[in-house]
Amino acid sequence: MRSSAGKRCDVALLVDEETGEYSESGRFIPESDDVEEKVLRALRKSYAHVEAVPFSPKVVETIQWLRRLRPKIVFNLTEWVEGDRKLDAAITGLLDVLKFRYTGTGPDGLRLARDKALSKQIVTEFGVPVPRYYVAEGPRDLRGHDLGFPLIVKPLFGDGSDEVNKHSVVRNEKQLRARVNALRRRLGEPAVCEEFIPGNDLYVGLLGNEPRVLTPVELVVRSTHRAAPQFATYRLKNDPRYRARWGAHYRRARLSAAQMREVRNVSRRIFKALKLRDYARLDFRLTPEGVIYFIEANPNPDLDPYALNRSGCFVGVPYARLVRTIVESARKR
């Protein structure tokens, strides 16, 4: 069923079941031109036997499929179980229990990075600037905070700029209460309310386990109109026409030599402190005065070669080499 017995699989590409379809023969075929299909093609350039495996909510099916393949390594490209992003750590926990070697961050690191408040607390402890923040379970938690406006309000466990839009920045108590209530109604989870740091979004890719810090990328918005986006919303990341409207684009960050040294040093420390592995992306804000604030960590950043408008955080690394490096980093652990 769905795979052939015999020679051991070199790489099993584990993906979310929603990202493809089953063929008549039972094989899983990722959707054409999606990141899963692109990673699969890149893997097949370097490894002889590669097969895509969907992670099904019927977990026993997935386990049986992996055991039949006996992969030398699992390339873990999953993000959720039935739409719940907080369960990504459960998938890696299962792979650990089954003793499969796999790429990417393990359960501990995924939980640390997923919690935007906890990751900030850890990073703060070794002296890296972070916005001041607090967590609001509901309206009662909004009383008596000492943070000045504007604030940016996000889901505590969000990912991929989910629920981050132009309404996320609030400028008074009324807007703050409305935003927290809206997130609570839609998601049923707490919100992290943090100081809004003026400046540019800065993205830093890391690759390997003594990580190589890659060229930072920054988001630049050319428009000075008061309605222009001031930060990377979900729409800005995913809507090319919206970016074009405001002159928003990504470019290699223009940092001084001293700032580059700081970024490299801080990024490696954060990578280790949050127990990240193989590859990751760290998000910062760069103020007009040149101060670099840590915002959040992404242990499973988008591996599409056109992520971040063709100037992704893995800029400068040929795609096939990027994918192969992730595999070999995991293999050496």
C-alpha positions as a LaTeX table, in Angstrom:
\begin{tabular}{lrrr}
\hline
Residue & $x$ (\AA) & $y$ (\AA) & $z$ (\AA) \\
\hline
Met1 & 0.00 & 0.00 & 0.00 \\
Arg2 & 1.40 & 3.35 & $-1.18$ \\
Ser3 & 5.06 & 2.28 & $-1.18$ \\
Ser4 & 7.25 & $-0.48$ & $-2.45$ \\
Ala5 & 9.16 & $-2.83$ & $-0.23$ \\
Gly6 & 12.82 & $-3.48$ & $-0.71$ \\
Lys7 & 15.65 & $-1.00$ & $-0.74$ \\
Arg8 & 15.71 & 1.40 & 2.17 \\
Cys9 & 14.50 & 4.93 & 1.40 \\
Asp10 & 17.18 & 7.64 & 1.45 \\
Val11 & 14.86 & 10.49 & 2.44 \\
Ala12 & 11.19 & 10.51 & 3.39 \\
Leu13 & 9.72 & 13.98 & 2.90 \\
Leu14 & 7.10 & 14.32 & 5.64 \\
Val15 & 4.44 & 16.89 & 4.68 \\
Asp16 & 1.01 & 18.05 & 5.80 \\
Glu17 & $-1.68$ & 15.88 & 4.24 \\
Glu18 & $-3.50$ & 18.96 & 2.89 \\
Thr19 & $-0.57$ & 19.78 & 0.57 \\
Gly20 & $-1.23$ & 17.14 & $-2.07$ \\
Glu21 & $-3.27$ & 14.19 & $-3.30$ \\
Tyr22 & $-3.00$ & 10.41 & $-3.53$ \\
Ser23 & $-2.39$ & 8.91 & $-6.95$ \\
Glu24 & $-4.22$ & 5.80 & $-8.18$ \\
Ser25 & $-1.21$ & 3.73 & $-7.15$ \\
Gly26 & $-1.41$ & 5.12 & $-3.61$ \\
Arg27 & 1.62 & 7.40 & $-3.78$ \\
Phe28 & 1.31 & 10.89 & $-2.37$ \\
Ile29 & 1.84 & 13.68 & $-4.91$ \\
Pro30 & 2.45 & 17.21 & $-3.55$ \\
Glu31 & 0.59 & 20.04 & $-5.25$ \\
Ser32 & 2.49 & 21.27 & $-8.30$ \\
Asp33 & 4.72 & 24.30 & $-7.69$ \\
Asp34 & 4.07 & 24.37 & $-3.93$ \\
Val35 & 7.08 & 24.39 & $-1.62$ \\
Glu36 & 6.61 & 20.68 & $-0.85$ \\
Glu37 & 6.95 & 19.81 & $-4.52$ \\
Lys38 & 9.99 & 22.10 & $-4.89$ \\
Val39 & 11.76 & 20.51 & $-1.91$ \\
Leu40 & 10.93 & 17.05 & $-3.28$ \\
Arg41 & 12.52 & 17.92 & $-6.63$ \\
Ala42 & 15.60 & 19.35 & $-4.92$ \\
Leu43 & 16.00 & 16.23 & $-2.77$ \\
Arg44 & 15.81 & 13.99 & $-5.83$ \\
Lys45 & 18.76 & 15.83 & $-7.35$ \\
Ser46 & 20.96 & 14.64 & $-4.46$ \\
Tyr47 & 19.42 & 11.37 & $-3.26$ \\
Ala48 & 18.39 & 8.30 & $-5.25$ \\
His49 & 15.26 & 7.20 & $-3.38$ \\
Val50 & 13.05 & 9.99 & $-2.05$ \\
Glu51 & 9.36 & 9.64 & $-1.28$ \\
Ala52 & 6.74 & 12.07 & $-0.01$ \\
Val53 & 4.80 & 10.90 & 3.05 \\
Pro54 & 1.71 & 12.78 & 4.28 \\
Phe55 & 1.25 & 13.17 & 8.02 \\
Ser56 & $-2.29$ & 11.96 & 8.55 \\
Pro57 & $-4.44$ & 12.61 & 11.64 \\
Lys58 & $-4.78$ & 8.82 & 11.46 \\
Val59 & $-1.35$ & 8.62 & 12.99 \\
Val60 & $-1.04$ & 4.83 & 12.76 \\
Glu61 & $-1.16$ & 5.07 & 8.95 \\
Thr62 & 1.74 & 7.51 & 8.94 \\
Ile63 & 3.76 & 5.34 & 11.32 \\
Gln64 & 3.19 & 2.24 & 9.18 \\
Trp65 & 4.16 & 4.11 & 6.02 \\
Leu66 & 7.43 & 5.37 & 7.54 \\
Arg67 & 8.26 & 1.93 & 8.92 \\
Arg68 & 7.78 & 0.37 & 5.48 \\
Leu69 & 10.10 & 2.93 & 3.91 \\
Arg70 & 12.73 & 2.66 & 6.69 \\
Pro71 & 14.12 & 6.09 & 5.70 \\
Lys72 & 17.69 & 6.94 & 6.51 \\
Ile73 & 16.37 & 10.38 & 7.39 \\
Val74 & 13.02 & 12.19 & 7.47 \\
Phe75 & 12.89 & 15.68 & 5.98 \\
Asn76 & 10.24 & 17.21 & 8.23 \\
Leu77 & 8.22 & 19.83 & 6.35 \\
Thr78 & 5.07 & 19.59 & 8.48 \\
Glu79 & 3.56 & 22.66 & 10.14 \\
Trp80 & 0.43 & 21.42 & 11.91 \\
Val81 & $-2.07$ & 18.67 & 12.58 \\
Glu82 & $-5.54$ & 19.45 & 11.21 \\
Gly83 & $-4.71$ & 23.16 & 11.17 \\
Asp84 & $-3.41$ & 23.35 & 14.76 \\
Arg85 & 0.08 & 24.81 & 14.54 \\
Lys86 & 0.78 & 24.12 & 18.23 \\
Leu87 & 0.89 & 20.40 & 17.41 \\
Asp88 & 4.03 & 20.68 & 15.28 \\
Ala89 & 6.03 & 19.72 & 18.38 \\
Ala90 & 3.90 & 16.59 & 18.78 \\
Ile91 & 4.92 & 15.42 & 15.30 \\
Thr92 & 8.62 & 15.71 & 16.12 \\
Gly93 & 7.98 & 14.06 & 19.49 \\
Leu94 & 6.49 & 11.10 & 17.65 \\
Leu95 & 9.51 & 10.91 & 15.36 \\
Asp96 & 11.73 & 10.85 & 18.45 \\
Val97 & 9.70 & 8.05 & 20.02 \\
Leu98 & 9.93 & 6.05 & 16.80 \\
Lys99 & 13.68 & 6.76 & 16.67 \\
Phe100 & 13.62 & 8.27 & 13.18 \\
Arg101 & 16.34 & 10.79 & 12.44 \\
Tyr102 & 14.80 & 13.95 & 11.05 \\
Thr103 & 15.67 & 17.44 & 9.91 \\
Gly104 & 14.90 & 20.61 & 11.79 \\
Thr105 & 14.15 & 21.64 & 15.33 \\
Gly106 & 12.91 & 19.12 & 17.89 \\
Pro107 & 9.97 & 19.33 & 20.32 \\
Asp108 & 11.67 & 21.52 & 22.92 \\
Gly109 & 12.84 & 24.13 & 20.44 \\
Leu110 & 9.50 & 24.21 & 18.64 \\
Arg111 & 7.69 & 24.90 & 21.92 \\
Leu112 & 10.16 & 27.60 & 22.93 \\
Ala113 & 9.96 & 29.38 & 19.58 \\
Arg114 & 6.19 & 28.99 & 19.30 \\
Asp115 & 5.58 & 30.92 & 22.54 \\
Lys116 & 6.40 & 34.52 & 21.64 \\
Ala117 & 6.54 & 35.63 & 25.28 \\
Leu118 & 8.69 & 32.75 & 26.52 \\
Ser119 & 11.19 & 33.12 & 23.67 \\
Lys120 & 11.51 & 36.84 & 24.45 \\
Gln121 & 12.06 & 36.09 & 28.12 \\
Ile122 & 14.87 & 33.66 & 27.31 \\
Val123 & 16.55 & 36.05 & 24.88 \\
Thr124 & 16.27 & 38.95 & 27.34 \\
Glu125 & 18.25 & 37.00 & 29.92 \\
Phe126 & 21.47 & 37.30 & 27.92 \\
Gly127 & 21.14 & 40.98 & 27.21 \\
Val128 & 19.60 & 41.18 & 23.75 \\
Pro129 & 17.09 & 44.05 & 23.40 \\
Val130 & 13.46 & 42.93 & 23.06 \\
Pro131 & 10.28 & 45.04 & 23.08 \\
Arg132 & 8.62 & 45.26 & 26.47 \\
Tyr133 & 5.50 & 43.08 & 26.47 \\
Tyr134 & 2.86 & 41.33 & 28.48 \\
Val135 & 0.42 & 38.47 & 27.82 \\
Ala136 & $-3.34$ & 39.05 & 27.87 \\
Glu137 & $-5.63$ & 36.07 & 28.35 \\
Gly138 & $-8.62$ & 38.42 & 28.19 \\
Pro139 & $-9.86$ & 41.95 & 29.00 \\
Arg140 & $-9.05$ & 41.65 & 32.70 \\
Asp141 & $-5.36$ & 41.34 & 31.91 \\
Leu142 & $-5.37$ & 44.74 & 30.20 \\
Arg143 & $-5.71$ & 46.65 & 33.43 \\
Gly144 & $-2.72$ & 48.36 & 34.97 \\
His145 & $-0.11$ & 47.67 & 32.30 \\
Asp146 & 2.69 & 50.23 & 32.13 \\
Leu147 & 3.47 & 50.09 & 28.42 \\
Gly148 & 3.08 & 53.17 & 26.28 \\
Phe149 & 1.23 & 53.22 & 22.99 \\
Pro150 & 1.44 & 52.26 & 20.19 \\
Leu151 & 1.45 & 48.52 & 20.89 \\
Ile152 & 1.34 & 45.61 & 18.46 \\
Val153 & $-0.97$ & 42.75 & 19.40 \\
Lys154 & $-0.40$ & 39.23 & 18.04 \\
Pro155 & $-1.54$ & 35.69 & 18.83 \\
Leu156 & 0.80 & 34.28 & 21.47 \\
Phe157 & 1.29 & 31.06 & 19.50 \\
Gly158 & 0.85 & 32.41 & 15.96 \\
Asp159 & 3.02 & 31.63 & 12.97 \\
Gly160 & 3.57 & 32.99 & 9.47 \\
Ser161 & 2.07 & 36.39 & 10.38 \\
Asp162 & $-1.30$ & 34.75 & 11.01 \\
Glu163 & $-3.76$ & 37.41 & 12.23 \\
Val164 & $-1.15$ & 40.16 & 11.80 \\
Asn165 & $-2.71$ & 43.02 & 9.84 \\
Lys166 & $-3.11$ & 46.78 & 9.87 \\
His167 & $-5.37$ & 46.51 & 12.94 \\
Ser168 & $-2.63$ & 44.77 & 14.95 \\
Val169 & $-1.06$ & 48.12 & 15.92 \\
Val170 & $-3.23$ & 49.80 & 18.56 \\
Arg171 & $-2.91$ & 53.39 & 19.78 \\
Asn172 & $-5.20$ & 53.55 & 22.80 \\
Glu173 & $-6.93$ & 51.42 & 25.42 \\
Lys174 & $-10.13$ & 51.09 & 23.40 \\
Gln175 & $-8.30$ & 49.70 & 20.36 \\
Leu176 & $-6.22$ & 47.42 & 22.58 \\
Arg177 & $-9.30$ & 45.92 & 24.23 \\
Ala178 & $-11.02$ & 45.43 & 20.88 \\
Arg179 & $-8.00$ & 43.71 & 19.35 \\
Val180 & $-7.43$ & 41.33 & 22.26 \\
Asn181 & $-11.14$ & 40.45 & 22.30 \\
Ala182 & $-11.12$ & 39.81 & 18.55 \\
Leu183 & $-8.15$ & 37.41 & 18.78 \\
Arg184 & $-9.72$ & 35.65 & 21.74 \\
Arg185 & $-13.00$ & 35.13 & 19.87 \\
Arg186 & $-11.37$ & 33.89 & 16.66 \\
Leu187 & $-8.54$ & 31.78 & 18.05 \\
Gly188 & $-9.39$ & 31.07 & 21.68 \\
Glu189 & $-5.83$ & 31.78 & 22.74 \\
Pro190 & $-3.94$ & 34.56 & 24.57 \\
Ala191 & $-2.44$ & 37.60 & 22.88 \\
Val192 & 1.02 & 39.02 & 23.34 \\
Cys193 & 0.94 & 42.82 & 23.55 \\
Glu194 & 4.32 & 44.42 & 22.93 \\
Glu195 & 5.81 & 47.83 & 22.30 \\
Phe196 & 5.75 & 48.72 & 18.63 \\
Ile197 & 9.36 & 49.38 & 17.62 \\
Pro198 & 9.77 & 51.92 & 14.79 \\
Gly199 & 12.06 & 50.88 & 11.97 \\
Asn200 & 12.47 & 48.09 & 9.42 \\
Asp201 & 11.80 & 44.37 & 9.69 \\
Leu202 & 15.09 & 42.45 & 9.53 \\
Tyr203 & 15.30 & 38.74 & 8.72 \\
Val204 & 18.32 & 36.56 & 9.46 \\
Gly205 & 18.69 & 33.02 & 8.16 \\
Leu206 & 20.89 & 30.47 & 9.90 \\
Leu207 & 22.05 & 27.22 & 8.37 \\
Gly208 & 23.78 & 24.25 & 10.00 \\
Asn209 & 24.29 & 23.29 & 13.61 \\
Glu210 & 27.26 & 25.51 & 14.34 \\
Pro211 & 25.17 & 27.83 & 12.33 \\
Arg212 & 26.35 & 29.89 & 9.45 \\
Val213 & 24.62 & 33.27 & 9.71 \\
Leu214 & 23.50 & 34.23 & 6.22 \\
Thr215 & 23.14 & 37.68 & 4.72 \\
Pro216 & 20.37 & 39.57 & 6.57 \\
Val217 & 17.41 & 40.78 & 4.53 \\
Glu218 & 15.32 & 43.84 & 5.36 \\
Leu219 & 11.86 & 44.94 & 4.37 \\
Val220 & 11.75 & 48.44 & 2.91 \\
Val221 & 8.56 & 50.41 & 2.20 \\
Arg222 & 9.24 & 53.32 & $-0.16$ \\
Ser223 & 5.87 & 55.03 & 0.27 \\
Thr224 & 5.71 & 57.72 & 2.95 \\
His225 & 1.90 & 57.88 & 2.88 \\
Arg226 & 0.42 & 57.69 & 6.38 \\
Ala227 & $-1.57$ & 54.59 & 5.35 \\
Ala228 & 1.52 & 52.70 & 4.10 \\
Pro229 & 2.33 & 49.50 & 6.01 \\
Gln230 & 4.89 & 49.94 & 8.78 \\
Phe231 & 5.66 & 46.26 & 9.27 \\
Ala232 & 5.22 & 42.88 & 7.60 \\
Thr233 & 1.55 & 41.94 & 7.73 \\
Tyr234 & 0.18 & 38.67 & 6.39 \\
Arg235 & $-1.14$ & 40.53 & 3.34 \\
Leu236 & 2.14 & 42.25 & 2.62 \\
Lys237 & 4.01 & 38.92 & 2.72 \\
Asn238 & 1.53 & 37.14 & 0.47 \\
Asp239 & 0.07 & 39.75 & $-1.92$ \\
Pro240 & 2.48 & 41.00 & $-4.64$ \\
Arg241 & 0.02 & 43.66 & $-5.82$ \\
Tyr242 & $-0.26$ & 45.06 & $-2.31$ \\
Arg243 & 3.54 & 45.24 & $-2.06$ \\
Ala244 & 3.73 & 47.00 & $-5.41$ \\
Arg245 & 1.08 & 49.51 & $-4.35$ \\
Trp246 & 3.22 & 50.72 & $-1.45$ \\
Gly247 & 6.64 & 50.20 & $-3.00$ \\
Ala248 & 7.43 & 47.44 & $-0.50$ \\
His249 & 10.35 & 45.19 & $-1.29$ \\
Tyr250 & 13.03 & 43.07 & 0.34 \\
Arg251 & 16.73 & 43.73 & $-0.08$ \\
Arg252 & 20.01 & 42.74 & 1.47 \\
Ala253 & 20.16 & 44.70 & 4.69 \\
Arg254 & 22.36 & 47.78 & 4.69 \\
Leu255 & 24.22 & 47.30 & 7.95 \\
Ser256 & 27.52 & 48.68 & 9.17 \\
Ala257 & 30.39 & 46.29 & 9.91 \\
Ala258 & 29.67 & 46.68 & 13.64 \\
Gln259 & 25.98 & 45.92 & 13.16 \\
Met260 & 26.82 & 42.84 & 11.10 \\
Arg261 & 29.08 & 41.55 & 13.86 \\
Glu262 & 26.32 & 42.14 & 16.38 \\
Val263 & 23.73 & 40.36 & 14.23 \\
Arg264 & 25.99 & 37.33 & 13.75 \\
Asn265 & 26.87 & 37.09 & 17.44 \\
Val266 & 23.34 & 37.61 & 18.71 \\
Ser267 & 21.79 & 35.26 & 16.14 \\
Arg268 & 24.09 & 32.36 & 17.03 \\
Arg269 & 23.34 & 32.85 & 20.73 \\
Ile270 & 19.60 & 32.90 & 20.13 \\
Phe271 & 19.82 & 29.82 & 17.89 \\
Lys272 & 21.44 & 27.83 & 20.69 \\
Ala273 & 19.36 & 29.30 & 23.54 \\
Leu274 & 16.08 & 28.39 & 21.80 \\
Lys275 & 17.38 & 24.90 & 20.89 \\
Leu276 & 17.01 & 25.43 & 17.15 \\
Arg277 & 18.56 & 22.95 & 14.74 \\
Asp278 & 19.71 & 22.68 & 11.13 \\
Tyr279 & 18.08 & 25.90 & 9.86 \\
Ala280 & 15.96 & 28.75 & 11.15 \\
Arg281 & 15.01 & 32.37 & 10.59 \\
Leu282 & 15.18 & 35.06 & 13.24 \\
Asp283 & 13.08 & 38.20 & 12.96 \\
Phe284 & 14.35 & 41.52 & 14.30 \\
Arg285 & 13.41 & 45.21 & 14.09 \\
Leu286 & 16.16 & 47.66 & 13.12 \\
Thr287 & 15.44 & 51.14 & 14.50 \\
Pro288 & 16.45 & 54.38 & 12.74 \\
Glu289 & 19.10 & 54.76 & 15.48 \\
Gly290 & 20.60 & 51.37 & 14.58 \\
Val291 & 19.35 & 49.37 & 17.60 \\
Ile292 & 18.46 & 45.76 & 16.78 \\
Tyr293 & 15.49 & 44.28 & 18.69 \\
Phe294 & 14.68 & 40.57 & 18.70 \\
Ile295 & 11.03 & 39.91 & 17.75 \\
Glu296 & 10.63 & 36.17 & 17.26 \\
Ala297 & 12.20 & 32.95 & 16.01 \\
Asn298 & 10.97 & 30.75 & 13.16 \\
Pro299 & 12.26 & 27.19 & 13.45 \\
Asn300 & 10.43 & 26.10 & 10.26 \\
Pro301 & 10.75 & 29.10 & 7.90 \\
Asp302 & 9.36 & 28.98 & 4.41 \\
Leu303 & 11.73 & 27.06 & 2.13 \\
Asp304 & 10.13 & 28.24 & $-1.08$ \\
Pro305 & 12.94 & 29.67 & $-3.24$ \\
Tyr306 & 10.79 & 32.75 & $-3.83$ \\
Ala307 & 9.98 & 33.36 & $-0.17$ \\
Leu308 & 10.25 & 37.00 & 0.87 \\
Asn309 & 9.75 & 38.21 & $-2.69$ \\
Arg310 & 12.77 & 36.41 & $-4.19$ \\
Ser311 & 15.12 & 37.79 & $-1.50$ \\
Gly312 & 14.61 & 35.11 & 1.12 \\
Cys313 & 16.51 & 34.72 & 4.32 \\
Phe314 & 18.61 & 31.99 & 2.66 \\
Val315 & 19.84 & 34.44 & 0.05 \\
Gly316 & 23.12 & 33.46 & $-1.57$ \\
Val317 & 22.66 & 29.69 & $-1.15$ \\
Pro318 & 21.70 & 27.73 & $-4.30$ \\
Tyr319 & 18.42 & 25.93 & $-3.66$ \\
Ala320 & 19.60 & 22.35 & $-4.13$ \\
Arg321 & 22.59 & 23.05 & $-1.87$ \\
Leu322 & 20.32 & 24.58 & 0.79 \\
Val323 & 18.12 & 21.48 & 0.91 \\
Arg324 & 21.12 & 19.14 & 0.88 \\
Thr325 & 22.83 & 21.11 & 3.67 \\
Ile326 & 19.75 & 20.76 & 5.88 \\
Val327 & 19.74 & 16.99 & 5.33 \\
Glu328 & 23.46 & 16.58 & 5.98 \\
Ser329 & 23.33 & 18.80 & 9.09 \\
Ala330 & 20.62 & 16.57 & 10.53 \\
Arg331 & 22.53 & 13.44 & 9.55 \\
Lys332 & 25.64 & 14.60 & 11.42 \\
Arg333 & 23.81 & 15.32 & 14.66 \\
\hline
\end{tabular}
